[in-house]
C-alpha cells in the first residue's frame, strides 16, 4: 500500500472509532465497508476489522480507568457469558448467508434507534434493576446471545449491548457505554479477533494505521462521553443506530 492509503485508513479508523466510543458502538458502520471497498474479501476484512477494534477498547480503558465506573460483578458476568458467544458467532458467520444476516441486523438496529427516540427518559438516570441471582442469570443469557451477534456480524453490535445494559440492568447511557467500550471493545473483540485469525487471513500490513486510529479515536470518544453526559450520548446513539440500519438495509 502507498503512504496515502495508510493515511486514509488512519482517518477512517479515527473518525469511526471516535463516534463509536461516544455513542456506545458502531465503528463497523464506516471502517468495515472501507476495508471491503479497498479490496479485501468479506472474511479477511472481518478478521482485520476485529483486530483493529481491540484498540478501541484499549483507548477507552485508558480514559475510563480514573472514573471507577465498572462494578466487578458486571465485569465477570460480561466475560463469562459474552466471550463464549463471540467465539460461537465467529464460527457461525462462516455458514450464514451474508445478505440475510445484514437485513435482519438492519431491522433490529433501526428498531433500537426508534425505541430510544420515543423513550425520552431512557438511560438518563442510573436506576439499578435485576441485580438478584435470577436477574443476573437472565441478563447473562442476553449477553451471551449478543456475544454471538458480536462474533458473527460487524456493524453496530456494541449498540445492542449498550441498550441491553440500559434496559435490563437500569444503567444510564454513560455507564452502559463504559462497559460496552471496555468489555466488548477489548475482551469480546479480542476473542473474536483470535478466533477469526485462526479461520481467515488477517492483513497485518494494514493494521498499524487502523490500530492507531482506533486507539486515539477510542480515547477521544470516551473523553467526549464523560464530558457531555447522558443526553448527548443518547442522541448520538440514536443517530448511529439509524445510520447503521439504513446502511445494512441498502447493502454494502
N, C-alpha and C positions, 0 to 999 in steps of 0.2 A: 504494500500500500504506500501511496505517496504521503508526504507530510500533511498536505491539505485534507486527505481522507481522515487522518488521525485527528485533526482539528475539528472536523465535522462530527466525528464520533464523540469527542470530548464535549462539545457544545450540546449535542443532542442528549447525551447522558446527564449532563449537568442540569439542563432545563427540566427533563423528565423527572429526575430524582428530587429536585427541589420541590416541584409541585406534589410529588408523591409523598414526601416527608411532611409537607404541610397539610395535606388533605387526608392522609391515612392510607395511601395506596394509589396504584395507577401508573407506575413508571413504565410498565409494559405497553401502555397506550401509544407512546411515541418511540421508545427505544427498540422494542421488538420488531415492529414493522420496518424501521430503518435498517435493521440488520438484514431483513428479507430483501429490501429494496437494493441494498448494496451487494446482493448476490448469494447470500448464504441459504442453504436449504432449511426447511422448517425445523428439523431435529437439531441441526448444528446451531442455528440461530437461537433455539430454545435453550440448549445447553450453555451457550456462550452468555446469553442474557441472564440465566440463573446465577452463573458465577459472578458476573458483574454486579448483580443485585445484592450480593452479600456485603459489598462495600457500602451500600445504602444503610444497612443495619449497623455497620461499624460506625459510620458517621453519626447516626442517631444516638448510638450508645455513648459516644464521646460527648455529645451535648446533654443527654439526659442523666448522666452519672451524678451530677451535682444536685439533681432535683429530688432524688429518693422517692419517685412516684410508683415504683414497682413493688408489689407485695409478693413474698416468697411463694405463697400457695398458688398464685396465678402463674408465676414463672414455671414452677414444677408442672402444673396442670397443662400448660401450653406445650411444654417439652414432651411430656409423656403421651399426650393424645395427638398432637399435631404432627410430630415428626414421622410416626408410622404411617399416617395418612398421606403425607408428602411422598414418602418412598413408594407407597402403593400407587398413588396417582401418576408418578413418573413412569411406572411400568404400564399402567392402563392406557396412557395417552398414545402409546405406540400402536394400539389396536382400535382406537376410536376415530371415526371419520371427522376430519378437522372441521369441515364446514358445519356439520351438525352441532358439534360442540360450541363453535363460535356463536351460532344463532341462539342456542339455549342460554349461554352465558350472557349474551347481549340483552335478552329479555329480562333475565334475573337482575342484571346490573341496573338497567333502566328502572326496574321496579324499586330497587333500593333508593335511587335518587329521588323518585317521585314520592316515595313514602316519607323520606326525610323532609322534603319540601312541604308536605301537607301536615307533618307533625312539627309544629313551630317550636315547641319546647324540648324536642328530642335532643338528648345529650348535652343540655345546657347546664345541668346540675348533677352532682355526684350523689346518687341515692342507691346505696348498695342493696342488692337483692340476690336471692338464690345462693346464699353462702353456706347453707346446710349441706349435709352429705349428698342427698339425692339431687339437690340443685347443682352441685359441682359435678356429679356424675353425668347428668343430662347436658350440662354445659360442655363437659369434656367430649361427649358424643358429637355435639355440634362442631366442636373444634376439630375432631378427627375428620369429619366429612369435609370441612373447609380445608383441611390439610390435603385431602385427596384432590380437591379443586386446585389448590396452590401448586401441587406437584405436576398436574396434568395440563393446566391452562396458563396463559401468560398475561392476560390483561385484566387488572383490577381485582384479583382475588383477595388482596390485602384489604380492600374496601369491605368485603364481606366479613372479615374478621373484626374490623373496626366496628361495624354496625352490630354484630353479634354481641360484642362486649358491652355495647351501649344498651341493647335491648334486653339481654338476658341477665347480665350482672349489674346493670344500673350505673355503669360508668358514664362520666361526661366525655365529650369528644376528645378533649385534651389528654385525659388519662388513657383512653382507649387507643388513641394514635401512638402514645408512648409504647404501649405493649405491642401494637402491630409492628411498629418500625424496628423495635429491638428484637422481639422474639421471632416474628415472621421474617423480617429483613435479614437478620443474622443467622438464626438457627434453622428455621424452616427452609429458607432459600439455600442455605449451605448444604442441608441434607439433600435437597432436590438437585443441586449442582453436582454433588458427588455421585448420586445415582445416575443422572443423565450422562455424566462424564464417563461412566462405565459402559453406557449403551450407545453413545453417539460421540462424534468428534467435537472438540472444542477448539475454536480459533484463538489460540493463545497470543498470537501476534496482534490481535485486535483488543485484547483485554487491558493493556496499560491505560489507554485513553478512556475506555469505558469505566474502569475501576476508579480512576482519578475523578472523573465527572460524578460518579455515584457517591464517592466519599464526601466530596465538597458539597454536592447537592443535598445529601442526607443531613449533613451538619447544618447547612443554611436553612433548609426547610424545617428542621426541628427547632432551630432558634426562632424562626418566624411563628411557629405554632405556639411556643411558650410565650412569646411576646404579645400576640394578638388574641389568643384565647378562643373559647368555645364558639362564639358567634361566627367569627370569620372562618374557623375550621369547618363548621357545619356548611357554610356557603361554598367553600372550596370543595368539600366532599360531594355536594350536590352537583356542582358543575362538572367535576371529573367523572362521576358516575354516568351522567347523561352523555357526555362526550364519548366515553368508552362504549356505552350501549349503541350509540349511533354508528361508531366505527365498526363494531363487531357485526351489526345487522347489515351494514352496507358491504362488508367484506374488506379484505386487505387492499 
